[in-house]
């Protein structure tokens, strides 16, 4: 086999007529070492594993294409892709060389593309005038080699040939400087690191650039359950997945064992004079005179070993070359033309499906780990707590998320033993269950995951609402004199307030239609219209009424203390009685305000937590009980208050 040929390029330079001291201090603007590109963390794995060619030392040596151990089933549509890059770091000697007064203009001018090179992509260095590119070489079965286009990472595509195995090699890249003018010495221009990794990716119908090798959504995917197998092997259930509305035919299933290989390409040719010498001699020390001297950059160095000598390999390469027992690649028997297949997995490798999707020949793959099987697990996510009346959404899923599963049952067990279990009606297979919540309890979901039944539960606590969110309807009516007698026998018959709670079933409760609390009812407002009737005894408190004539005639006498009321006090007392009974919800120190200040919070606290099945029971008895309590407590509070608006400072005569 012909070895990649090394080409030498020599660039002749003429020294300046007069050479001054060449040890020029580093000034702003002189070349600096750019950050080197590190090798990508981890090694990607494709169909059949991966193959990595490393770079290291001061020379990217040529590596003849060789079998990688990465095998691909015949006829499977694939893309061979290259990841990684070779990092390029200037040596201290090159920096000293380029920091001299003579070579600085050249290093920053016509040589700048080379001097500033910091990474070599899979397609090569891309410097047109410099021989040697360092690019990857890839072929099927040792045939004609190819490299990626500039800026790309795909090398080969299309269906794999018979007994397909990927071969890979690399072109050389090197640079040495040799200074006969300023005598900074000679040596390698760069140190190298990183490398290229070759993998085979399924052609899943996406555009090259991401996903399963593409930048758009794949048209064919594979899910497996479980995601791994024990060290001794096992069986996984693999399923071909396509977008809604697509058609799939001609399925063929394969298992391809992993082959993980690394070819070290680390080489050192010469020591770096800038790091091995104590100082750089100045031209005056060696009798330098104006002369026509040849100082060169070359792609090979006279200081490196001759063609007959082997390059010295770095003692500690990135990885020692190894192939993990390459095994034959074959189809899975009994799985042709089916969308789901039980695939025997003897060890780590890749499940591959090739099929025709909407008339296009595609493939998809899923890597299976060996020695650490991960069984798919059903998950249930519900909010830990919600406020009564708010929505709770429970979502069933699986981990890993691509594992196929089917929900078969949803149910809810209330924390209160007075309420029955709620089983979801309608579409049990939905992965979400959502609705308003009225009572605490536990959501249960049952699903078939990878052929096995699993159950999960999650508790939801329902928190009480702020009591002020429950409205209390109020109607205030004035009815004079009402049922008050024209001949009052006591002061309480001069005015009166009546409280009559009336059940209000309009927009005061909700029957939940869906979700874990479907069929349950809770109150959205206090189910009442509190009807308050205020009466002032205008029949008695009128001029010329019997009550009026019962009082003393008007008098100018000065009375110490509380004396008898006179006829002129009969009508004067009406505004005080109105203020005492109340004219609105907010009349200060009135019976209406004091009553509602007790009735509202007590009724809200009573009805807020009530949850029932269907329409709630009639609440009239409870409303009357709360109303009676509020009236009994609030009445004496107002009558005995020092702020009582009814303060006439005299005493009426009664019948």
C-alpha positions in Angstrom: 0.0 0.0 0.0 1.3 3.4 -0.9 2.1 5.7 2.1 0.8 9.3 2.0 3.6 11.3 0.4 5.4 14.1 2.3 5.9 17.2 0.2 8.6 19.8 1.1 8.1 23.5 0.5 10.9 26.0 1.0 10.3 29.7 1.3 13.5 31.7 0.8 14.0 35.0 2.6 16.7 37.6 2.1 18.2 39.1 5.2 18.2 42.8 5.7 21.4 44.6 4.7 22.0 45.7 8.2 21.0 43.6 11.2 20.7 45.2 14.6 20.1 43.5 17.9 17.4 40.9 17.1 16.2 40.2 20.7 13.2 42.5 20.3 11.0 42.7 23.5 7.4 41.6 23.2 5.4 44.6 22.4 1.6 45.0 22.2 0.5 43.8 18.7 3.2 41.0 18.4 1.8 37.5 18.0 0.4 35.8 21.1 -0.5 32.2 21.6 -4.2 31.7 20.8 -6.2 29.3 23.0 -5.9 25.8 21.7 -9.0 23.8 20.8 -9.3 20.8 23.2 -10.5 17.4 22.1 -14.3 17.0 22.6 -15.1 15.5 26.0 -16.2 11.9 25.7 -16.3 9.7 22.7 -19.4 9.6 20.5 -20.8 6.2 19.6 -22.6 5.4 16.4 -23.7 2.3 14.6 -20.9 -0.2 15.3 -19.1 1.9 17.8 -16.4 4.5 17.0 -12.8 4.9 15.9 -10.6 7.7 17.0 -7.2 8.9 15.6 -5.4 11.1 18.1 -2.9 13.9 17.5 -0.1 14.9 19.8 3.5 16.0 19.8 5.0 18.4 17.2 4.0 16.6 14.0 0.7 15.3 12.6 2.0 12.2 11.0 0.4 10.5 8.0 -1.6 7.3 8.9 -2.4 4.8 6.2 -6.1 3.9 6.0 -6.8 0.8 8.0 -9.8 -1.2 9.1 -11.5 0.4 12.1 -13.7 -2.5 13.3 -16.8 -0.4 12.8 -19.2 -2.6 10.8 -22.5 -1.7 9.2 -25.3 -4.0 7.9 -25.5 -4.3 4.1 -27.9 -1.9 2.5 -28.7 0.2 5.5 -28.8 4.0 4.6 -26.2 5.7 6.8 -23.9 8.7 7.0 -20.3 8.4 8.1 -19.5 11.5 10.1 -16.4 12.9 11.7 -16.3 14.7 15.0 -13.5 16.5 16.8 -10.6 18.6 15.6 -6.8 18.8 15.9 -5.7 21.6 18.2 -2.7 23.7 17.1 -0.6 25.5 19.6 2.5 27.6 18.7 5.8 26.5 20.3 7.8 29.0 22.3 10.5 28.7 19.6 8.1 29.9 16.9 7.0 32.8 19.0 10.6 33.9 19.6 11.2 33.5 15.8 8.2 35.7 15.0 9.0 38.3 17.6 12.3 39.3 16.0 12.4 42.5 14.1 13.2 40.8 10.9 10.5 38.1 10.9 7.7 39.9 12.6 6.4 41.5 9.4 6.4 38.1 7.6 4.7 36.3 10.5 2.0 38.9 10.6 1.8 39.3 6.8 2.3 36.7 4.1 2.7 33.8 6.6 -0.2 34.9 8.9 -2.6 32.1 7.8 -0.1 29.5 8.9 1.2 31.2 12.0 -2.3 31.9 13.3 -3.6 28.4 12.6 -5.2 27.1 15.8 -7.3 24.2 14.8 -7.4 21.6 11.9 -11.0 20.5 11.1 -11.8 17.0 9.6 -11.5 18.6 6.1 -8.0 19.7 6.7 -6.0 22.9 7.5 -7.3 24.7 4.4 -4.1 26.7 3.7 -3.8 26.7 -0.1 -0.2 27.6 -0.3 1.0 25.1 2.4 1.5 21.5 1.5 0.0 18.9 3.9 -3.5 19.3 5.3 -3.9 16.9 8.2 -7.4 15.9 7.1 -9.2 12.6 7.8 -9.4 9.9 5.1 -12.4 7.5 5.1 -13.5 4.6 2.9 -15.6 1.5 2.7 -13.6 -1.7 3.0 -10.3 0.0 2.0 -11.6 1.4 -1.3 -11.1 4.9 -2.6 -10.7 7.3 0.3 -12.7 10.5 0.8 -12.6 13.5 3.1 -15.3 15.9 4.3 -16.0 19.1 2.3 -14.6 22.3 3.8 -16.7 23.1 6.9 -18.6 19.8 6.8 -18.4 16.6 8.8 -20.0 14.0 6.6 -17.8 11.8 4.5 -19.7 8.9 3.0 -23.5 8.5 2.6 -25.9 6.1 1.0 -26.6 2.4 1.6 -23.7 0.4 3.1 -22.1 -2.1 0.7 -21.8 -5.8 1.4 -19.7 -6.7 4.4 -19.3 -3.0 5.0 -16.5 -1.9 7.4 -15.2 1.6 7.8 -11.6 2.2 7.0 -9.9 5.4 8.2 -6.5 7.2 7.9 -5.0 10.7 7.9 -2.9 13.0 5.8 0.2 14.5 7.4 0.6 18.1 8.5 3.8 19.7 9.8 5.8 22.9 10.1 9.4 23.7 11.0 11.3 27.0 11.1 15.0 27.2 10.4 16.6 30.6 11.0 20.1 31.3 9.5 19.7 35.1 9.8 18.9 36.0 13.4 20.0 32.6 14.8 17.0 32.0 16.9 17.5 28.3 16.1 15.3 25.8 14.4 12.4 23.6 15.5 8.8 22.6 15.2 6.3 25.4 14.7 3.5 23.8 16.7 2.4 21.3 19.2 -0.8 19.3 18.5 -3.6 17.7 20.4 -7.1 16.4 20.1 -8.0 14.2 17.1 -10.8 12.9 14.9 -13.5 10.4 15.8 -15.3 8.4 13.1 -18.8 7.2 13.7 -21.6 5.9 11.5 -25.0 7.6 12.0 -28.4 6.4 10.7 -29.9 8.3 7.8 -33.2 9.1 9.5 -34.5 11.6 6.9 -33.4 14.7 8.7 -31.1 17.2 7.2 -27.4 16.9 8.1 -26.4 18.9 11.1 -28.2 17.5 14.2 -30.6 15.1 15.7 -30.0 11.6 14.4 -27.4 13.2 12.2 -29.8 16.0 11.0 -30.8 19.5 11.6 -34.5 18.9 11.1 -36.9 16.5 12.7 -36.2 12.8 11.8 -38.8 10.9 9.8 -37.8 7.6 11.5 -36.8 6.9 15.1 -36.3 3.9 17.3 -37.4 3.4 21.0 -36.2 0.6 23.1 -37.3 -0.8 26.5 -35.3 -1.3 28.6 -32.5 1.1 27.7 -29.7 -1.3 28.7 -29.1 -5.0 29.5 -27.1 -6.7 32.2 -23.5 -7.7 31.5 -24.6 -11.2 30.5 -27.0 -9.7 27.9 -30.7 -9.7 27.5 -33.6 -8.8 25.2 -35.1 -5.4 24.5 -38.3 -4.4 22.8 -37.6 -2.1 19.9 -40.2 -0.1 18.1 -40.0 2.0 14.9 -41.6 5.4 15.3 -42.8 7.7 12.5 -44.6 11.0 12.3 -48.4 11.0 12.3 -49.7 10.5 8.8 -46.6 8.7 7.5 -46.5 5.1 6.2 -43.8 2.6 6.9 -43.0 -0.7 5.1 -40.2 -3.1 4.5 -38.8 -3.0 8.0 -35.5 -4.9 8.6 -34.0 -5.1 12.1 -30.3 -5.5 13.1 -28.1 -5.6 16.2 -24.6 -4.2 15.7 -22.1 -4.8 18.5 -19.8 -2.0 19.6 -16.2 -1.7 18.3 -14.4 1.1 20.1 -10.9 1.8 18.6 -8.2 4.4 19.1 -5.2 4.9 16.8 -2.6 7.0 18.6 -1.0 9.5 16.2 1.3 11.3 18.7 4.8 12.2 17.4 7.8 14.2 18.6 10.5 14.9 16.0 12.9 17.5 17.5 13.2 19.4 20.9 12.1 23.0 20.9 15.3 25.2 21.1 13.4 28.0 22.9 12.7 25.7 25.8 16.0 23.7 25.8 18.4 26.7 25.5 19.3 29.0 28.3 19.4 32.0 25.9 19.3 32.9 22.2 22.5 34.0 20.8 22.6 37.5 19.2 24.0 38.0 15.7 26.9 40.0 17.1 28.0 37.0 19.2 28.6 34.9 16.1 30.0 37.7 13.9 26.9 38.3 11.9 27.4 40.5 8.8 25.0 41.8 6.2 24.5 38.9 3.9 22.0 37.0 1.7 21.0 34.3 4.1 18.3 31.6 3.7 15.8 31.4 6.6 13.0 29.0 5.9 9.6 27.7 7.0 9.1 24.2 5.7 6.5 21.4 5.9 9.4 19.0 6.8 12.5 19.7 8.9 16.2 18.7 8.4 16.3 18.4 12.1 13.7 15.7 12.2 14.6 12.0 11.5 15.3 10.9 8.0 12.8 9.0 5.9 14.4 5.7 6.9 13.9 6.4 10.6 10.7 5.9 12.5 9.2 8.9 14.3 9.3 8.6 18.1 5.8 8.1 19.6 4.9 9.9 22.8 5.1 7.5 25.7 1.5 8.2 26.9 -0.9 8.3 24.0 -4.5 9.4 24.6 -5.6 5.8 24.4 -4.0 2.5 23.5 -5.5 1.1 20.3 -8.1 -1.5 21.0 -11.1 -3.1 19.3 -13.6 -4.7 21.6 -14.2 -8.1 20.1 -15.6 -7.3 16.7 -18.6 -9.6 16.1 -20.5 -10.5 13.0 -23.3 -8.2 12.0 -26.6 -9.8 11.0 -30.3 -9.2 10.9 -32.7 -10.2 13.7 -34.6 -13.3 12.7 -38.4 -13.2 12.6 -38.5 -9.4 12.6 -38.9 -8.5 8.9 -41.9 -6.2 8.0 -42.9 -5.5 11.6 -42.8 -2.2 13.5 -41.9 -3.7 16.8 -39.2 -6.4 17.5 -37.8 -8.3 20.4 -34.1 -7.9 19.8 -31.6 -10.2 21.5 -28.7 -8.0 22.9 -25.7 -10.1 23.9 -23.5 -7.1 24.8 -23.3 -3.3 24.3 -24.2 -2.2 20.8 -26.8 -0.6 18.6 -30.3 -1.6 17.5 -30.8 -0.6 13.9 -34.0 -0.5 11.8 -34.0 0.1 8.0 -37.3 0.8 6.4 -39.2 2.6 3.6 -41.0 5.7 5.0 -43.3 7.5 2.6 -41.3 6.0 -0.3 -37.8 6.9 1.0 -35.2 4.4 2.2 -34.3 5.5 5.8 -32.8 4.0 8.9 -32.8 4.8 12.6 -30.7 3.5 15.5 -30.6 3.3 19.3 -27.5 2.5 21.4 -27.9 -0.1 24.1 -25.6 -0.1 27.2 -24.5 -3.4 28.6 -23.9 -4.1 32.3 -26.4 -1.4 33.6 -29.9 -2.0 32.4 -32.2 0.9 33.0 -35.8 -0.3 33.2 -38.4 2.2 32.1 -40.3 3.7 35.0 -43.8 5.2 35.1 -43.9 8.8 36.5 -46.8 10.8 37.8 -46.6 14.6 38.4 -49.3 16.4 40.2 -49.2 19.7 42.1 -48.6 19.2 45.8 -51.3 21.7 46.7 -53.9 23.9 45.1 -56.5 26.4 46.4 -60.0 25.1 46.3 -61.6 26.0 43.0 -58.3 26.2 41.1 -57.2 23.7 38.5 -54.9 20.7 39.1 -53.2 19.0 36.2 -51.7 15.5 36.6 -49.3 14.2 33.9 -48.3 10.6 33.4 -44.9 10.0 31.7 -42.1 7.5 31.6 -38.4 7.6 32.1 -36.7 7.3 29.7 -39.2 9.4 27.9 -39.0 7.7 24.5 -40.3 4.5 26.0 -43.7 3.6 24.6 -46.5 3.3 27.2 -50.3 3.3 27.4 -52.3 4.7 30.3 -55.1 2.3 31.2 -56.8 3.8 34.3 -57.1 7.0 36.3 -58.7 7.3 39.7 -58.9 9.6 42.8 -59.3 8.6 46.4 -60.6 11.5 48.6 -59.0 12.0 52.0 -62.5 12.2 53.5 -64.0 8.8 54.0 -67.5 10.4 53.4 -66.7 10.8 49.7 -66.5 7.9 47.2 -63.6 6.9 44.9 -63.7 8.8 41.6 -62.8 6.8 38.4 -62.1 8.7 35.3 -64.7 8.4 32.6 -64.2 8.8 28.9 -60.7 8.6 27.5 -58.7 6.6 30.1 -55.6 6.5 27.8 -54.9 10.3 28.0 -51.6 11.1 29.7 -53.2 14.1 31.5 -56.0 14.5 34.0 -57.0 18.0 34.7 -59.9 19.8 36.4 -61.0 22.1 39.3 -60.3 20.7 42.8 -62.6 20.7 45.8 -61.2 18.2 48.2 -57.8 16.7 49.1 -56.9 13.1 48.2 -54.6 10.9 46.1 -54.5 10.5 42.3 -53.7 7.0 41.0 -52.6 6.1 37.4 -52.1 2.7 35.9 -50.2 2.2 32.6 -48.6 -0.5 30.5 -44.9 0.2 30.2 -42.9 -2.0 27.9 -45.5 -4.8 28.3 -45.6 -4.6 32.1 -48.3 -2.9 34.3 -47.1 -0.2 36.6 -48.9 2.1 39.0 -48.1 5.5 40.4 -49.8 7.7 43.0 -49.5 11.4 43.9 -51.2 13.3 46.7 -52.9 16.7 46.2 -53.8 18.9 49.2 -56.6 21.4 48.7 -56.1 24.6 50.6 -59.0 26.8 51.8 -59.8 29.9 49.9 -59.6 33.4 51.5 -63.0 33.7 53.2 -63.6 37.1 51.6 -63.7 35.4 48.2 -67.1 34.0 49.1 -69.8 36.6 48.4 -72.8 37.1 50.6 -75.8 38.7 48.8 -77.7 41.3 50.8 -81.0 43.1 50.3 -82.1 45.9 52.7 -85.7 47.0 52.6 -87.5 49.8 54.5 -91.0 49.1 55.7 -92.7 51.7 57.9 -94.3 51.1 60.3 -94.3 47.4 59.5 -95.9 45.4 62.2 -95.0 47.9 64.9 -98.1 48.8 67.0 -99.5 52.4 67.0 -99.7 52.2 70.8 -96.1 51.1 71.7 -95.7 49.5 75.1 -91.8 49.7 75.2 -88.9 51.4 73.5 -88.2 48.4 71.3 -91.5 49.0 69.5 -90.3 52.4 68.2 -88.0 50.6 65.6 -87.0 47.1 64.6 -84.7 45.2 62.2 -85.8 41.8 60.8 -83.2 39.2 59.4 -84.5 36.6 57.0 -82.0 34.3 55.2 -83.3 33.1 51.9 -81.5 30.2 50.1 -79.8 31.4 46.9 -79.0 28.5 44.6 -78.1 30.7 41.6 -74.3 30.8 40.8 -73.4 29.9 44.3 -71.9 26.4 43.8 -70.1 24.4 41.1 -70.5 20.8 40.1 -67.0 19.8 38.8 -67.2 18.4 35.3 -63.8 16.8 34.8 -60.5 15.9 36.5 -59.8 14.1 39.8 -62.8 15.7 41.5 -65.3 15.2 38.7 -68.8 15.0 40.1 -68.1 16.7 43.3 -69.7 20.0 44.3 -68.3 22.9 46.3 -69.8 26.4 47.1 -68.4 29.4 45.2 -70.4 31.8 47.3 -72.5 31.6 50.5 -75.8 30.2 49.2 -78.0 33.0 50.7 -79.6 36.2 50.0 -79.8 37.9 53.4 -83.0 39.9 53.4 -83.0 42.7 56.1 -86.1 44.7 56.7 -85.9 47.9 58.8 -89.1 49.4 60.3 -89.6 52.7 62.1 -92.9 53.2 64.0 -94.0 56.2 62.0 -97.6 55.5 63.0 -96.7 56.3 66.6 -94.0 58.8 65.9 -96.3 61.3 64.2 -97.8 64.6 65.2 -101.3 64.2 66.7 -100.9 60.5 67.1 -102.1 58.9 70.3 -98.5 58.3 71.3 -97.9 62.0 70.6 -100.8 63.2 72.8 -99.6 60.8 75.5 -96.4 62.8 76.0 -96.1 66.0 78.0 -96.8 69.3 76.2 -93.7 71.3 75.1 -92.0 73.1 78.1 -89.1 75.5 78.6 -88.4 74.1 82.0 -84.8 73.1 82.8 -84.6 69.5 83.9 -81.5 68.1 85.6 -80.8 64.5 84.5 -83.1 62.4 82.3 -86.7 63.7 82.4 -89.8 62.9 80.5 -90.0 63.4 76.8 -92.3 66.0 75.4 -94.5 66.0 72.3 -91.7 67.8 70.4 -89.4 64.8 70.9 -91.8 62.5 69.1 -90.7 63.3 65.6 -87.2 64.4 66.5 -86.3 60.9 67.5 -86.9 59.4 64.0 -83.4 60.1 62.6 -81.8 58.5 65.6 -83.9 55.4 65.3 -82.9 55.1 61.6 -79.2 55.4 62.4 -79.6 52.9 65.2 -81.3 50.3 63.0 -79.1 51.1 60.0 -79.8 52.3 56.4 -76.9 50.3 54.7 -74.3 47.6 55.3 -71.9 50.2 56.5 -74.0 52.4 58.8 -71.7 52.9 61.8 -72.8 51.4 65.1 -76.0 50.1 63.6 -77.8 46.8 64.0 -77.3 46.0 60.3 -73.5 46.5 60.4 -73.1 44.6 63.7 -75.2 41.7 62.4 -73.4 41.4 59.1 -70.0 41.6 60.8 -70.9 38.4 62.5 -73.0 36.6 59.9 -70.6 37.0 56.9 -67.5 35.4 58.5 -69.5 32.7 60.2 -71.4 31.7 57.1 -68.3 31.8 54.9 -66.3 29.7 57.3 -69.2 27.2 57.4 -69.8 26.8 53.7 -66.2 27.2 52.3 -65.0 23.6 53.0 -68.3 21.8 52.2 -67.9 19.3 49.4 -70.7 17.0 48.3 -71.5 14.6 45.5 -73.9 16.2 43.1 -76.1 19.1 44.1 -75.5 20.0 47.8 -78.2 19.5 50.4 -80.5 22.3 51.3 -78.7 24.8 53.5 -81.6 26.7 55.0 -81.4 25.2 58.5 -77.7 26.1 58.7 -78.4 29.6 57.4 -81.1 30.2 59.9 -78.9 28.9 62.7 -76.1 31.2 61.8 -78.5 34.1 61.4 -80.1 33.6 64.8 -76.7 33.4 66.4 -75.6 36.6 64.8 -78.8 38.5 65.7 -78.7 37.2 69.3 -75.1 38.3 69.8 -75.1 41.6 67.8 -78.4 43.1 69.2 -77.3 43.6 72.8 -73.9 44.8 71.6 -75.5 47.7 69.7 -78.1 48.5 72.3 -75.6 48.7 75.2 -72.9 50.5 73.2 -71.8 54.0 74.3 -71.8 54.8 70.6 -75.4 53.9 70.2 -77.0 56.5 67.8 -80.3 56.3 69.7 -79.5 58.7 72.6 -82.4 61.1 73.1 -81.7 61.9 76.8 -85.4 61.7 77.8 -88.0 59.1 78.7 -91.1 58.4 76.6 -94.4 57.4 78.2 -95.7 54.0 76.8 -99.2 52.5 76.8 
